[in-house]
């Protein structure tokens, strides 16, 4: 599996749920989560389920499936791809 396959073929929602991350507010196309790398009172991570990407309004970072795994597990791209093989 390569990065393109991981980002196109796996639902971003599945990956977040695998880390026990669930939205605080959602609709069919988007949802808001708490940040991956810091404590906060108001959710700032907007996940777009249609585009399969996430945007953190607090830091300005955009995440795809591979970078979400990297941020949560603090690992390399190859380790993230290894984790994503189970999906």
Residue pairs with C-beta under 8 A, 6 or more apart in sequence:
1 81
1 84
1 85
2 81
3 64
3 66
3 77
3 81
6 65
6 66
6 80
6 81
6 84
7 52
7 64
7 65
7 66
8 52
10 65
10 84
10 87
11 49
11 52
12 47
12 49
12 52
12 53
12 54
12 64
12 65
12 68
13 31
13 47
13 49
14 87
15 65
15 68
15 69
15 84
15 87
16 22
16 33
16 47
16 68
18 87
19 72
21 33
21 34
21 36
21 72
22 33
23 31
23 32
23 33
23 43
23 47
24 32
24 33
24 34
24 43
25 31
25 32
25 43
26 32
28 49
29 48
29 49
29 50
30 46
30 47
30 48
30 49
31 46
31 47
31 49
32 43
32 44
32 45
32 46
32 47
33 43
33 45
33 47
33 54
34 40
34 43
34 44
34 45
35 43
35 44
35 45
35 56
35 58
35 59
36 45
36 56
36 63
36 68
36 71
36 72
37 59
37 71
38 58
40 58
44 56
44 57
44 58
45 54
45 55
45 56
45 57
45 58
45 63
46 54
46 55
46 56
46 57
47 53
47 54
48 54
48 55
52 64
52 65
53 62
53 63
53 64
54 62
54 63
54 64
54 68
55 61
55 62
55 63
56 62
56 63
63 71
65 84
66 77
66 80
66 81
66 84
67 80
69 75
69 80
69 83
69 84
70 76
70 77
70 80
73 79
73 80
73 83
75 83
